[in-house]
Amino acid sequence: MSLIVSFGNLTTEQMVKRLGISLTEEEIQTLEERRIDSAQDTPKGGWHCFYAPFKVVTGDDEMAQLFVDIIMPHNSEIKEQMMLESYGK
């Protein structure tokens, strides 16, 4: 058995900076409106970004897809690998 611990609470802007990409104001606003500070119980439509490991968790698959739709067009710009995990509620 192993213990996996995640740390951090990155804002949308901090996450985008770490990825090394540029998003439109509309994309940033769309993500920021759905970002939650606590990942204890990520609700449907919500997401949280950890610093270590660098990952985003979403409350459902629809939020995960929205996240992918916003980030993936910038795939060639991404400077650091980030994990995406959906709780699939």
Long-range contacts (C-beta under 8 A, 24 or more apart in sequence): 6-39, 6-50, 6-52, 6-53, 6-55, 7-50, 7-51, 7-52, 8-49, 8-50, 8-51, 8-52, 9-37, 9-38, 9-39, 9-48, 9-49, 9-50, 9-51, 10-49, 10-50, 10-51, 11-35, 11-49, 12-49, 14-49, 15-49, 15-56, 15-82, 18-54, 18-79, 18-80, 18-82, 19-71, 19-74, 19-77, 19-78, 19-79, 19-80, 19-82, 20-77, 20-78, 20-79, 20-80, 21-71, 21-74, 21-77, 21-78, 22-74, 22-77, 23-70, 23-74, 27-70, 30-66, 30-70, 31-67, 31-70, 34-63, 34-66, 42-87, 43-89, 44-89, 53-83, 54-80, 54-81, 54-82, 54-83, 55-82, 55-83, 55-84, 55-85, 56-82, 56-83, 56-84, 56-85, 57-85, 57-86, 57-87, 58-84, 58-85, 58-86, 58-87, 59-86, 59-87, 59-89, 60-86, 60-87, 60-88, 60-89, 61-86, 61-88
